[in-house]
Amino acid sequence: MVAYGTKLVAGVTPGREGEKVWDVPVYNTISSALKKHGPIDVTITFVPAPSLKGAVIEALNEGIENIIMPVERVPLHDVLEIIAQAKRANAMLLGPGSMGVISPGKAVAGWIGGAEEVAKDAFRPGNVGVISRSGGQTATVCWNVCRENLGISTAVHIGTESILGSTAAEILPLFEKDEETHGVAMFGEIGGVMEEEVAEIIKERKYTKPLIIYIAGRSLPSGIRFSHASAIIDGGRGSVESKVKALKEAGAHVVDTPGQIGPTVKKVLSR
């Protein structure tokens, strides 16, 4: 994050106040960091799963409104409590299991993009927003778009757990308001109803820009868990067929392979 140019002002690890990491000062508490640096917009909770609830609630209590949670396998009741408190605080959560957010050429929050040189190659500035349910495939989608001589406004990995702080249907209206974003590419998966929710907000005109989407897991039978905690078909719900039907009826552009995302984005945005 520091190498990419993100304005990273502080780290928080109890018992390590006074140290520096990559020339960034470390504090025992968020309160101590705020007293020194003033308001902080975003925090990334690089903590083990059992410690996540305490870290997030501390951030919420200190008024931080954007929280990225990279860790996976968080106890379900902790996630529910975290989300409930965030809604009361009108704060935005990404994750659990989110690789983070990147606005190419501006900043990165989380470990999305990897090393600086890799991030600059796979994530180039432009006008295409990206939403992904897969951390690794976030980079693949962005690279696929960029190889068509397009670029990325902002890429968001929403996380991998069965219950998430923010869904794709909640992120898309933010891209709707973003003047730099002319359309969105999305990597979806089987399981859950997230893509059906996306279709609903398109129908409701809460998102009106082009959406190009690929849904992974077409060949898997019902009841098989695929990749992430959220990717499991149950009783016919969450199948590729139901998602594709809903999205096409709403006017989204559904592609059959990840490699078709970039060319389709280029074709649609050139109209």
SERO-4910 file (N, C-alpha, C, O; in steps of 0.05 Angstrom, whole numbers):
BEGIN
 pado doro    nc1    nc2    nc3   cac1   cac2   cac3    cc1    cc2    cc3    oc1    oc2    oc3
  Met    A     17    -24      0      0      0      0     17     25      0     11     44    -15
  Val    A     38     25     16     56     48     18     70     52     -9     72     75    -19
  Ala    A     80     31    -21     95     32    -46     77     43    -69     86     56    -87
  Tyr    A     51     36    -67     32     44    -88     24     73    -86     13     85   -105
  Gly    A     29     85    -63     22    113    -60     -1    119    -42    -10    142    -39
  Thr    A    -12     98    -30    -34    102    -11    -25    119     13     -3    115     23
  Lys    A    -42    137     22    -35    154     45    -40    138     70    -61    140     83
  Leu    A    -21    121     78    -23    104    101    -11    118    125     14    122    125
  Val    A    -27    126    144    -17    144    165    -10    129    191      7    139    206
  Ala    A    -21    105    196    -16     92    222    -22     63    220    -39     54    205
  Gly    A     -9     48    238    -15     20    243    -23     18    273    -14     34    289
  Val    A    -39     -2    279    -47     -6    307    -42    -35    315    -54    -54    304
  Thr    A    -24    -39    334    -19    -66    346    -14    -62    375      7    -50    382
  Pro    A    -31    -72    393    -27    -68    422      1    -77    431     10    -99    424
  Gly    A     14    -61    446     41    -67    456     64    -58    439     87    -63    446
  Arg    A     58    -46    416     80    -39    397     81     -9    392     94      0    373
  Glu    A     67      7    408     67     36    404     95     46    405    111     38    422
  Gly    A    102     65    387    128     76    386    146     64    364    166     76    356
  Glu    A    138     41    354    153     29    332    144     41    305    125     55    304
  Lys    A    160     35    285    152     42    257    156     18    239    174      2    242
  Val    A    137     15    220    139     -6    200    136      7    173    116     21    167
  Trp    A    156      4    155    157     18    130    154     48    134    142     62    118
  Asp    A    165     58    156    165     86    163    137     96    171    132    120    173
  Val    A    119     77    177     92     84    186     91     79    216     97     57    225
  Pro    A     83    100    232     83     96    261     61     77    270     39     75    259
  Val    A     68     62    292     49     43    303     39     52    330     54     64    346
  Tyr    A     14     47    336      1     55    361    -12     31    375    -17     11    362
  Asn    A    -18     34    400    -31     13    415    -61     11    409    -72    -10    410
  Thr    A    -73     35    404   -102     36    399   -108     55    376    -91     72    369
  Ile    A   -132     52    365   -141     71    344   -144     99    356   -138    118    342
  Ser    A   -153    100    381   -156    126    394   -130    142    394   -129    166    389
  Ser    A   -108    128    400    -81    141    401    -74    151    373    -62    172    370
  Ala    A    -80    135    353    -73    142    325    -89    167    317    -79    185    303
  Leu    A   -115    168    324   -132    190    317   -122    216    330   -123    237    318
  Lys    A   -114    214    355   -104    238    369    -80    250    355    -76    274    356
  Lys    A    -64    233    343    -39    242    330    -44    252    302    -33    271    293
  His    A    -62    237    287    -65    242    259    -92    254    250    -95    261    227
  Gly    A   -110    256    269   -136    267    261   -154    246    248   -148    222    250
  Pro    A   -176    254    235   -195    235    223   -182    215    204   -164    223    188
  Ile    A   -190    190    205   -181    169    187   -205    158    172   -225    152    184
  Asp    A   -201    156    145   -224    148    128   -228    118    127   -251    109    126
  Val    A   -206    103    126   -208     74    121   -190     59    140   -168     68    146
  Thr    A   -198     35    149   -180     18    163   -182    -10    151   -203    -19    142
  Ile    A   -159    -24    151   -158    -52    142   -150    -70    165   -130    -65    178
  Thr    A   -167    -89    172   -163   -105    196   -147   -130    190   -159   -152    185
  Phe    A   -121   -128    190   -104   -152    186   -100   -166    212    -79   -165    225
  Val    A   -122   -180    220   -121   -194    246   -132   -223    242   -146   -227    222
  Pro    A   -126   -242    260   -138   -268    258   -168   -268    262   -179   -249    274
  Ala    A   -182   -288    251   -211   -288    252   -223   -285    280   -242   -269    282
  Pro    A   -213   -298    301   -225   -294    327   -222   -265    338   -237   -258    356
  Ser    A   -204   -250    327   -199   -222    337   -214   -202    320   -213   -178    327
  Leu    A   -227   -210    299   -239   -191    281   -260   -174    294   -261   -149    290
  Lys    A   -278   -186    309   -300   -171    321   -290   -148    338   -300   -126    337
  Gly    A   -271   -153    355   -260   -133    372   -247   -110    356   -250    -87    363
  Ala    A   -232   -117    335   -219    -97    319   -239    -79    304   -236    -55    303
  Val    A   -260    -92    293   -280    -76    277   -296    -59    296   -301    -35    290
  Ile    A   -304    -69    319   -321    -53    337   -305    -30    348   -315     -8    352
  Glu    A   -279    -34    353   -262    -12    362   -262     10    340   -264     34    347
  Ala    A   -259      2    315   -258     22    293   -285     36    291   -286     60    287
  Leu    A   -307     21    293   -334     34    292   -338     53    315   -349     75    311
  Asn    A   -330     45    339   -333     63    362   -317     88    360   -323    109    372
  Glu    A   -295     87    344   -278    111    340   -287    127    315   -274    147    308
  Gly    A   -309    119    303   -320    135    281   -309    130    253   -314    145    235
  Ile    A   -293    109    250   -283    102    223   -306     90    207   -319     71    216
  Glu    A   -310    101    183   -334     94    168   -330     74    145   -350     65    133
  Asn    A   -305     66    139   -300     47    118   -280     26    129   -257     33    136
  Ile    A   -288      1    130   -272    -20    142   -270    -44    123   -290    -54    114
  Ile    A   -245    -52    117   -240    -74    100   -230    -97    117   -212    -94    133
  Met    A   -243   -121    114   -237   -144    131   -226   -167    114   -241   -181    101
  Pro    A   -199   -170    112   -187   -191     95   -191   -219    105   -190   -238     89
  Val    A   -194   -223    131   -192   -250    142   -217   -267    135   -239   -256    132
  Glu    A   -213   -293    132   -234   -312    126   -240   -329    151   -226   -327    171
  Arg    A   -261   -345    149   -270   -364    170   -275   -350    197   -267   -359    218
  Val    A   -289   -328    195   -297   -313    219   -322   -326    230   -340   -333    215
  Pro    A   -324   -329    257   -348   -341    269   -373   -326    259   -374   -301    259
  Leu    A   -393   -341    251   -417   -329    239   -431   -309    257   -439   -287    248
  His    A   -433   -315    282   -446   -296    301   -430   -270    303   -442   -249    307
  Asp    A   -404   -272    301   -387   -248    302   -393   -231    277   -395   -206    279
  Val    A   -396   -244    254   -401   -229    230   -428   -214    232   -431   -191    224
  Leu    A   -448   -228    242   -475   -216    245   -474   -192    263   -487   -172    258
  Glu    A   -460   -195    285   -457   -173    304   -443   -149    292   -450   -126    296
  Ile    A   -421   -155    277   -406   -134    264   -423   -118    244   -423    -94    244
  Ile    A   -438   -133    228   -455   -120    207   -477   -103    220   -482    -81    211
  Ala    A   -489   -114    241   -510    -99    255   -500    -73    266   -512    -52    264
  Gln    A   -476    -74    279   -465    -50    291   -456    -30    269   -459     -6    272
  Ala    A   -446    -40    247   -438    -23    225   -462     -8    213   -460     15    206
  Lys    A   -484    -22    211   -509     -9    200   -518     13    219   -527     34    210
  Arg    A   -516      8    245   -524     29    264   -506     53    262   -514     76    266
  Ala    A   -480     48    255   -461     70    253   -460     82    225   -444    101    220
  Asn    A   -476     71    206   -476     80    179   -449     78    166   -440     95    151
  Ala    A   -435     56    172   -408     51    162   -409     29    140   -428     13    139
  Met    A   -389     29    123   -388     10    101   -367    -11    107   -344     -4    115
  Leu    A   -374    -36    104   -356    -59    109   -351    -73     82   -369    -76     66
  Leu    A   -326    -83     79   -320   -101     57   -309   -127     69   -290   -125     86
  Gly    A   -319   -150     62   -311   -175     73   -332   -186     92   -355   -176     92
  Pro    A   -325   -206    108   -298   -218    112   -288   -232     86   -303   -239     68
  Gly    A   -262   -235     86   -249   -248     63   -244   -229     39   -241   -239     17
  Ser    A   -244   -203     44   -240   -184     21   -211   -178     17   -196   -172     36
  Met    A   -202   -180     -8   -174   -172    -14   -171   -142    -14   -149   -132    -13
  Gly    A   -194   -127    -16   -193    -98    -14   -203    -84    -39   -218    -95    -55
  Val    A   -193    -59    -42   -202    -41    -63   -178    -28    -76   -158    -22    -62
  Ile    A   -178    -24   -102   -157     -9   -115   -169     10   -136   -186      2   -152
  Ser    A   -160     35   -135   -166     54   -156   -139     59   -170   -122     74   -160
  Pro    A   -135     47   -193   -109     48   -206    -98     76   -210   -112     94   -218
  Gly    A    -72     79   -202    -59    104   -204    -64    123   -181    -53    145   -180
  Lys    A    -82    114   -163    -89    131   -140    -82    119   -114    -65    129    -99
  Ala    A    -94     96   -107    -90     84    -81   -100     55    -81   -116     47    -98
  Val    A    -90     40    -62    -99     13    -57   -103      9    -27    -87     18    -11
  Ala    A   -125     -4    -19   -130    -10      9   -134    -40     11   -154    -51      0
  Gly    A   -117    -54     25   -117    -83     27    -93    -94     13    -74    -80      8
  Trp    A    -94   -120      7    -71   -132     -7    -78   -139    -36    -64   -155    -49
  Ile    A    -99   -127    -47   -106   -131    -75    -84   -120    -93    -73    -98    -88
  Gly    A    -77   -134   -114    -57   -125   -132    -29   -136   -127    -12   -137   -145
  Gly    A    -24   -144   -102      2   -154    -95     24   -133    -96     19   -111    -87
  Ala    A     47   -140   -106     70   -121   -107     64    -98   -126     47   -100   -144
  Glu    A     78    -76   -121     73    -51   -135     75    -55   -166     57    -46   -180
  Glu    A     96    -68   -175    100    -71   -204     78    -88   -216     70    -83   -239
  Val    A     68   -109   -202     47   -126   -212     21   -110   -213      6   -111   -233
  Ala    A     15    -94   -192     -9    -78   -192    -10    -58   -215    -31    -54   -227
  Lys    A     13    -46   -221     13    -27   -242     10    -39   -270      2    -26   -288
  Asp    A     17    -65   -272     13    -79   -298    -15    -89   -302    -26    -86   -324
  Ala    A    -27   -100   -281    -53   -113   -284    -76    -93   -279    -98    -97   -289
  Phe    A    -71    -71   -265    -91    -52   -259    -83    -25   -270    -67    -10   -258
  Arg    A    -94    -17   -293    -87      8   -306   -111     27   -304   -134     18   -306
  Pro    A   -106     53   -302   -128     72   -299   -147     72   -323   -138     70   -346
  Gly    A   -173     76   -317   -192     77   -339   -220     81   -329   -224     93   -307
  Asn    A   -240     72   -344   -268     78   -338   -285     54   -333   -310     56   -334
  Val    A   -273     30   -327   -288      6   -322   -286     -1   -293   -264     -5   -282
  Gly    A   -309     -3   -279   -309    -13   -252   -309    -43   -251   -319    -56   -270
  Val    A   -299    -55   -230   -298    -84   -228   -308    -92   -200   -300    -81   -180
  Ile    A   -325   -112   -199   -334   -124   -174   -329   -154   -177   -336   -166   -198
  Ser    A   -318   -166   -156   -313   -195   -158   -319   -209   -132   -314   -198   -110
  Arg    A   -329   -233   -134   -332   -250   -111   -307   -267   -105   -306   -281    -85
  Ser    A   -288   -266   -123   -263   -281   -120   -240   -261   -119   -237   -243   -136
  Gly    A   -222   -265    -99   -199   -247    -96   -180   -249   -120   -173   -229   -132
  Gly    A   -172   -274   -127   -154   -278   -148   -165   -269   -175   -151   -258   -192
  Gln    A   -191   -275   -179   -203   -268   -205   -208   -238   -208   -214   -229   -230
  Thr    A   -206   -223   -186   -208   -194   -189   -186   -184   -207   -190   -168   -225
  Ala    A   -161   -194   -202   -139   -186   -219   -142   -197   -247   -135   -183   -267
  Thr    A   -152   -221   -250   -156   -233   -277   -175   -216   -294   -170   -211   -317
  Val    A   -198   -208   -281   -217   -192   -296   -205   -165   -304   -208   -156   -327
  Cys    A   -191   -152   -285   -178   -127   -292   -158   -129   -314   -157   -113   -332
  Trp    A   -141   -150   -313   -122   -155   -334   -135   -159   -361   -126   -149   -381
  Asn    A   -157   -174   -360   -172   -180   -384   -184   -155   -397   -184   -152   -421
  Val    A   -193   -137   -380   -204   -111   -390   -181    -94   -401   -184    -82   -422
  Cys    A   -159    -93   -386   -136    -75   -394   -123    -84   -420   -112    -67   -434
  Arg    A   -123   -110   -426   -111   -119   -451   -127   -111   -475   -117   -113   -498
  Glu    A   -151   -100   -471   -167    -89   -493   -163    -59   -496   -179    -45   -508
  Asn    A   -141    -49   -484   -134    -21   -484   -155     -4   -470   -160     19   -476
  Leu    A   -167    -16   -450   -185     -2   -431   -171     -1   -404   -148     -9   -402
  Gly    A   -185     10   -385   -173     12   -358   -194     11   -337   -218     10   -342
  Ile    A   -185     12   -312   -202      7   -289   -205     33   -273   -186     47   -267
  Ser    A   -230     40   -266   -235     62   -248   -230     54   -219   -213     65   -205
  Thr    A   -244     34   -210   -240     21   -184   -247     -8   -185   -267    -15   -198
  Ala    A   -232    -25   -172   -238    -54   -171   -243    -61   -141   -228    -53   -124
  Val    A   -264    -76   -137   -272    -83   -109   -275   -113   -107   -290   -126   -123
  His    A   -261   -125    -87   -267   -153    -81   -284   -153    -56   -276   -144    -35
  Ile    A   -309   -162    -59   -328   -159    -37   -324   -179    -15   -334   -175      7
  Gly    A   -310   -202    -20   -305   -221      1   -315   -249     -6   -327   -252    -27
  Thr    A   -309   -268     11   -313   -296      4   -332   -311     24   -339   -334     19
  Glu    A   -340   -298     45   -356   -312     65   -386   -313     57   -395   -299     39
  Ser    A   -401   -330     71   -430   -333     64   -446   -308     71   -466   -303     58
  Ile    A   -438   -293     90   -451   -268     97   -430   -246     96   -408   -248    108
  Leu    A   -435   -225     81   -416   -204     76   -426   -177     85   -450   -171     86
  Gly    A   -406   -159     90   -413   -132     99   -426   -116     77   -443    -99     82
  Ser    A   -417   -120     52   -429   -106     29   -432   -126      6   -415   -143      1
  Thr    A   -455   -125     -8   -460   -143    -30   -455   -127    -56   -453   -103    -56
  Ala    A   -455   -142    -78   -452   -129   -104   -475   -110   -110   -471    -89   -122
  Ala    A   -499   -117   -101   -522    -99   -105   -519    -73    -89   -531    -53    -96
  Glu    A   -504    -73    -68   -499    -49    -53   -475    -33    -64   -474     -8    -60
  Ile    A   -457    -46    -78   -434    -32    -89   -441    -19   -116   -431      3   -122
  Leu    A   -458    -32   -132   -464    -22   -159   -475      7   -159   -467     23   -176
  Pro    A   -493     14   -140   -502     42   -140   -480     63   -135   -483     86   -143
  Leu    A   -458     54   -122   -436     72   -118   -422     77   -145   -413     99   -151
  Phe    A   -420     56   -162   -409     59   -189   -428     76   -206   -419     91   -224
  Glu    A   -454     73   -201   -473     90   -215   -468    119   -211   -470    135   -230
  Lys    A   -461    127   -187   -456    155   -180   -428    164   -189   -423    188   -190
  Asp    A   -410    146   -194   -382    153   -201   -379    161   -230   -383    145   -248
  Glu    A   -373    186   -234   -370    197   -262   -348    184   -277   -349    183   -302
  Glu    A   -328    174   -264   -305    161   -278   -312    133   -288   -298    122   -305
  Thr    A   -334    121   -278   -341     94   -286   -363     95   -307   -384    105   -303
  His    A   -357     83   -330   -376     82   -352   -390     56   -354   -411     54   -368
  Gly    A   -380     35   -341   -392      9   -341   -378     -9   -321   -356     -1   -311
  Val    A   -390    -32   -314   -378    -49   -294   -376    -78   -305   -394    -88   -317
  Ala    A   -353    -90   -299   -348   -119   -304   -349   -133   -277   -338   -124   -258
  Met    A   -363   -156   -277   -366   -170   -252   -360   -200   -255   -367   -212   -275
  Phe    A   -346   -211   -235   -341   -240   -234   -359   -251   -212   -355   -246   -188
  Gly    A   -379   -267   -221   -398   -279   -202   -392   -308   -198   -374   -320   -211
  Glu    A   -407   -321   -180   -404   -349   -174   -431   -361   -168   -450   -347   -163
  Ile    A   -432   -388   -170   -456   -402   -161   -459   -397   -131   -441   -389   -117
  Gly    A   -483   -403   -121   -489   -401    -93   -499   -374    -85   -492   -353    -96
  Gly    A   -518   -374    -65   -529   -349    -55   -547   -336    -76   -553   -348    -97
  Val    A   -556   -312    -70   -574   -298    -88   -563   -270    -96   -577   -252   -104
  Met    A   -536   -267    -93   -524   -241    -98   -529   -231   -126   -536   -208   -131
  Glu    A   -525   -249   -146   -529   -240   -174   -559   -235   -180   -565   -217   -196
  Glu    A   -577   -250   -168   -605   -244   -171   -612   -216   -159   -628   -202   -169
  Glu    A   -599   -209   -137   -603   -183   -125   -593   -161   -144   -604   -139   -146
  Val    A   -571   -167   -158   -560   -148   -177   -581   -143   -199   -586   -121   -208
  Ala    A   -593   -165   -209   -614   -162   -229   -637   -145   -220   -648   -129   -235
  Glu    A   -644   -148   -194   -666   -132   -183   -659   -102   -183   -677    -85   -190
  Ile    A   -635    -94   -175   -629    -66   -174   -626    -54   -202   -631    -30   -206
  Ile    A   -619    -71   -222   -619    -61   -250   -648    -55   -259   -654    -35   -271
  Lys    A   -666    -74   -252   -694    -70   -259   -706    -46   -245   -723    -32   -256
  Glu    A   -696    -40   -221   -706    -17   -206   -693      9   -214   -699     30   -203
  Arg    A   -674      7   -233   -660     31   -244   -642     44   -223   -635     67   -225
  Lys    A   -633     28   -203   -614     38   -184   -585     36   -196   -567     49   -186
  Tyr    A   -583     20   -217   -558     19   -232   -567     18   -262   -581      0   -270
  Thr    A   -557     37   -278   -566     39   -306   -543     36   -326   -549     35   -350
  Lys    A   -518     35   -317   -496     33   -336   -493      4   -345   -505    -14   -332
  Pro    A   -478     -2   -366   -474    -29   -375   -462    -47   -353   -444    -38   -338
  Leu    A   -471    -72   -351   -459    -92   -333   -452   -116   -350   -469   -128   -363
  Ile    A   -427   -124   -349   -417   -148   -363   -409   -168   -341   -393   -161   -324
  Ile    A   -420   -192   -341   -416   -210   -319   -411   -239   -328   -423   -248   -347
  Tyr    A   -392   -252   -314   -387   -281   -317   -394   -294   -291   -387   -284   -270
  Ile    A   -406   -318   -292   -413   -333   -268   -399   -360   -268   -404   -376   -286
  Ala    A   -381   -364   -249   -366   -389   -247   -382   -411   -234   -399   -406   -217
  Gly    A   -375   -436   -242   -387   -459   -229   -409   -472   -244   -425   -487   -232
  Arg    A   -411   -467   -270   -433   -477   -286   -436   -508   -285   -458   -518   -285
  Ser    A   -413   -522   -284   -414   -552   -286   -419   -567   -260   -421   -591   -260
  Leu    A   -419   -552   -238   -421   -566   -212   -450   -574   -205   -468   -558   -210
  Pro    A   -454   -598   -194   -481   -607   -186   -490   -593   -161   -473   -582   -146
  Ser    A   -516   -594   -155   -527   -583   -131   -515   -595   -106   -510   -619   -106
  Gly    A   -510   -579    -86   -500   -589    -60   -470   -589    -58   -459   -596    -37
  Ile    A   -456   -583    -80   -426   -583    -79   -416   -556    -73   -423   -536    -86
  Arg    A   -399   -554    -52   -387   -528    -45   -365   -522    -65   -349   -540    -72
  Phe    A   -364   -498    -75   -344   -490    -95   -328   -466    -86   -339   -444    -84
  Ser    A   -303   -469    -80   -284   -448    -75   -289   -433    -49   -271   -433    -32
  His    A   -311   -420    -46   -316   -402    -23   -340   -411     -6   -356   -427    -15
  Ala    A   -341   -401     18   -363   -409     36   -390   -401     25   -410   -413     31
  Ser    A   -390   -379      9   -415   -369     -2   -424   -384    -27   -447   -381    -36
  Ala    A   -407   -401    -38   -412   -413    -65   -422   -441    -62   -408   -460    -67
  Ile    A   -447   -444    -54   -460   -471    -52   -489   -468    -61   -503   -450    -53
  Ile    A   -497   -487    -78   -524   -487    -88   -542   -503    -68   -534   -524    -58
  Asp    A   -565   -492    -62   -583   -505    -43   -611   -505    -53   -623   -483    -56
  Gly    A   -622   -528    -59   -650   -530    -67   -656   -516    -92   -679   -505    -95
  Gly    A   -637   -514   -111   -642   -501   -136   -636   -471   -136   -632   -459   -157
  Arg    A   -635   -459   -112   -628   -431   -110   -598   -428   -114   -582   -445   -105
  Gly    A   -590   -406   -127   -562   -401   -130   -548   -415   -153   -524   -414   -155
  Ser    A   -564   -427   -171   -552   -441   -194   -545   -421   -215   -555   -398   -216
  Val    A   -527   -429   -233   -519   -412   -255   -543   -405   -272   -547   -382   -281
  Glu    A   -560   -425   -277   -584   -421   -294   -602   -399   -283   -611   -382   -299
  Ser    A   -607   -400   -257   -626   -380   -246   -613   -352   -246   -627   -332   -251
  Lys    A   -587   -351   -242   -574   -325   -243   -573   -313   -271   -579   -290   -275
  Val    A   -566   -330   -291   -564   -321   -318   -591   -311   -328   -593   -290   -341
  Lys    A   -612   -326   -322   -639   -319   -330   -647   -291   -319   -657   -274   -333
  Ala    A   -642   -287   -293   -650   -262   -280   -634   -239   -291   -645   -217   -296
  Leu    A   -608   -243   -296   -591   -221   -305   -597   -214   -334   -598   -190   -341
  Lys    A   -602   -234   -351   -608   -228   -379   -635   -214   -381   -638   -195   -397
  Glu    A   -654   -222   -365   -680   -208   -365   -678   -179   -356   -694   -162   -364
  Ala    A   -658   -174   -339   -654   -146   -329   -638   -129   -349   -637   -105   -346
  Gly    A   -626   -142   -369   -610   -127   -389   -580   -128   -386   -566   -114   -400
  Ala    A   -570   -145   -367   -541   -148   -364   -530   -165   -387   -544   -180   -399
  His    A   -504   -162   -392   -490   -177   -413   -476   -200   -399   -455   -196   -387
  Val    A   -486   -224   -402   -475   -248   -389   -457   -263   -409   -466   -269   -431
  Val    A   -432   -267   -402   -413   -281   -420   -408   -310   -410   -412   -316   -386
  Asp    A   -399   -327   -428   -396   -356   -422   -368   -363   -410   -366   -384   -397
  Thr    A   -348   -346   -415   -321   -352   -405   -308   -326   -395   -316   -304   -404
  Pro    A   -290   -328   -376   -276   -304   -366   -262   -288   -388   -261   -264   -387
  Gly    A   -252   -302   -408   -237   -289   -429   -254   -271   -447   -244   -254   -461
  Gln    A   -281   -275   -445   -299   -258   -461   -306   -232   -448   -318   -214   -460
  Ile    A   -297   -229   -422   -305   -204   -408   -293   -180   -421   -308   -161   -427
  Gly    A   -267   -179   -425   -254   -156   -437   -265   -148   -464   -273   -125   -468
  Pro    A   -266   -167   -484   -277   -160   -510   -305   -150   -509   -313   -132   -524
  Thr    A   -322   -162   -491   -350   -154   -489   -352   -126   -477   -368   -110   -486
  Val    A   -336   -120   -457   -336    -93   -445   -329    -73   -467   -342    -52   -470
  Lys    A   -308    -79   -483   -300    -61   -504   -322    -56   -524   -327    -34   -533
  Lys    A   -335    -78   -532   -357    -76   -552   -380    -60   -541   -391    -43   -555
  Val    A   -388    -65   -517   -411    -52   -505   -406    -22   -501   -423     -6   -507
  Leu    A   -382    -16   -491   -376     12   -485   -371     29   -510   -371     53   -509
  Ser    A   -365     16   -532   -360     30   -557   -385     37   -573   -384     51   -593
  Arg    A   -408     28   -563   -433     33   -577   -441     62   -573   -462     70   -584
***
